[in-house]
Amino acid sequence: SFEKVQADPVRPQIQIVYDVATQTNNQATRGNIVRITGARLNFDPTDASQGAFFIDGAGAATRASVYERVGPRSVVLLMPNLASTGTFALEVRAKYPFANALRASDYRSTISVL
């Protein structure tokens, strides 16, 4: 007999978040260049529902609006000037041609925003 197994949906995977100016992982300074590396990170930067989103403790998400590079393994962006500093979650949201829904990364680390 066979058992049907539900596969996890394909989604962006963040491995490293790197503040280029301070040369620090899991940190982002407002106004600095930030590099995200991982897998399946490509998205349409002109679609406001897709991109890199910084989420504060209250759940409010701020999308980065300036992207230097968007590729499957790397995203380089200008860190948005968030209203506050502190600890934020990071999500990369993308739509894939084979999926109807927006898919979000599941990055378990937090980012220190300075």
Buried (B, 14 or more C-beta within 10 A) or exposed (E): EEEEEEEEEEBBBBEEBBBBEEEBEBBBBBEBBBBBBBBBBBBEBEEEEBBBBBBBEEEEBBBBEEBEEBEEEBBBBBBBEBEEEEEBBBBBBBBBEEEEEBBBBEBEEBBBBB
